[in-house]
Amino acid sequence: MAEEKIIGPGLPPPPEEILVAVSKHRIDYKRIFFILLGLALFLWIYYMPSWPDAIDPAGKAFPLPKEGKAAIALFALAATWWVFEVVPIGATAIAIGVFQVIFAIRPAKDALKDFFDPSVWFIFGSVVIGLAFTKTGLTRRLAVKMLEVVGERTSMILLGSYIVVAGLTLVMAHTAAAATVFPILMAVYALYGEGDKKTNFGKALFIGMAYAAGAGSIITYLGAARGPAAAGMFKEFTGKEMGFFELPLYMFLIAAVMLVIIWLNFMIFLKPEKKTIHGLKEKVKELSKELGPMTGPEKFVIGTVVLVVILMGLQAFVPALKVIDRAAIMLIGTMIFFLFRILTVKELEDIPWNIILLFGGAMSIGFCLWKSGGAQWMAIEWLAMFKNAPWLIFVLSVAFFVLIMTNFIMNVAAIALSLPISLVVAGYMGVAPEVIVYASLVTAGMPFLLLIGAAPNAIAYGSEQFSTGEFFKYGIIPTILLMVVLAVAIMTIWPIFGMPTLVK
């Protein structure tokens, strides 16, 4: 009998589960450091003496109010906590509201009501649609149909996978689309015959899934929270509406071009080792038999989504519908799903409230910067860098700024933090606010460099087919080409479709 190891005078070693529990509760000094760094930045800026006035190109001075400087301080705290993810992103959002109230930046009725902005409820409704698709099996059926169409060729499987993921984002949040397609792609990869081994096909399949989810999500308001957020801010700042069909009108072609670029990028730099996957047809036939004919709940969900889309589309033509906020129309679908028991309280509990809170917090900090005067002061300071630049360079600079930010923080936050500033600068440059908003939405949807830029990136990482460094490396060329495609769209395509670029 082996001698029992002891850790003290006559004491046996503690049970393994206790050691595991202790190891899990070790102090995370890195996390504590960044929590304190965010707090330190806030307090340092908040208690600093007044900052100098910002001077616009005409020589007019813009003083920074105390509340405006405090809003900038809160922005520094939120950005630090969001970038390094030291606390749940939803908790950081709550802190945004709490700090505004405690430090008298804005009253509670203003700071906290942004969490219940109609745009927040819009994204809530889009998440519920994703849950309905998943529960009824519609996403699985769509994936099987995709494999039936693309066949056994690996190049076509990659392209088909990207199209399916992007297509799903037309009617649900890109996070939900990636999450529902991910297990199907794992099953497809298992048929590739390489086990857990990392392959070019595996990298292209899952990195491409994340990229395609981002590209598709820019087309409609259902694809991601950033669209409704931008629409809400655009209306708040300009008094204009971003119509339901305007977004796909300007975004569809860009998304389609980017899907092709993503596919070609991987076919060149991550060309699959095998041209075909033998046995895939038989597996798809088995899955198709298991699914059987389309069920009543599936048809009901499709009909409900079509109804919601039609009502939103009719807002542009029916005066009586124009006065109804699109969030209320979206929530019609939510109510129908629960009234007819397509969804239950279980699905209500599965809603990613962390993301919903993030969206509310992003709206709150954006409006805080705007209404406190902080955004205006920052805009004038920023304007000095672009006062002699051509308008196209200015617009691309704004878009690139959003692109960099969205790789470090959630794209909703990037939009909410950058739009108040860029819209003010646009007024001085004579640039139409529409081109600023749409250009920002394009780049905010495609964080191809870092995993923290979007939830689909993190979902794809779960495949264990690639490293963070590989994700960054293969995203460089699509990121550069994205800026090129955007420049072409701003100069040629968007004006043809009727988008104003300069203020007359």
HELIX and SHEET records of a PDB file:
HELIX    1   1 GLU A   16  LYS A   24  1                                   9    
HELIX    2   2 TYR A   29  TYR A   46  1                                  18    
HELIX    3   3 LYS A   66  PHE A   84  1                                  19    
HELIX    4   4 ILE A   89  ILE A  102  1                                  14    
HELIX    5   5 ALA A  108  ALA A  111  1                                   4    
HELIX    6   6 LYS A  113  PHE A  116  5                                   4    
HELIX    7   7 PRO A  118  THR A  136  1                                  19    
HELIX    8   8 LEU A  138  VAL A  150  1                                  13    
HELIX    9   9 THR A  154  LEU A  168  1                                  15    
HELIX   10  10 HIS A  174  ALA A  190  1                                  17    
HELIX   11  11 ASN A  200  GLY A  216  1                                  17    
HELIX   12  12 ARG A  226  THR A  238  1                                  13    
HELIX   13  13 GLU A  246  PHE A  269  1                                  24    
HELIX   14  14 LEU A  280  LEU A  291  1                                  12    
HELIX   15  15 GLY A  296  LEU A  314  1                                  19    
HELIX   16  16 PRO A  319  LYS A  322  1                                   4    
HELIX   17  17 ARG A  326  LEU A  339  1                                  14    
HELIX   18  18 VAL A  345  ASP A  350  1                                   6    
HELIX   19  19 TRP A  353  LYS A  371  1                                  19    
HELIX   20  20 GLY A  374  PHE A  386  1                                  13    
HELIX   21  21 TRP A  391  PHE A  408  1                                  18    
HELIX   22  22 ASN A  411  MET A  429  1                                  19    
HELIX   23  23 PRO A  433  ALA A  444  1                                  12    
HELIX   24  24 LEU A  451  GLY A  453  5                                   3    
HELIX   25  25 ALA A  455  TYR A  461  1                                   7    
HELIX   26  26 THR A  468  VAL A  488  1                                  21    
HELIX   27  27 ALA A  489  ILE A  493  3                                   5    
HELIX   28  28 TRP A  494  ILE A  496  1                                   3    
SHEET    1   A 2 ALA A  54  ILE A  55  0                                        
SHEET    2   A 2 ALA A  61  PHE A  62 -1                                        
END                                                                             
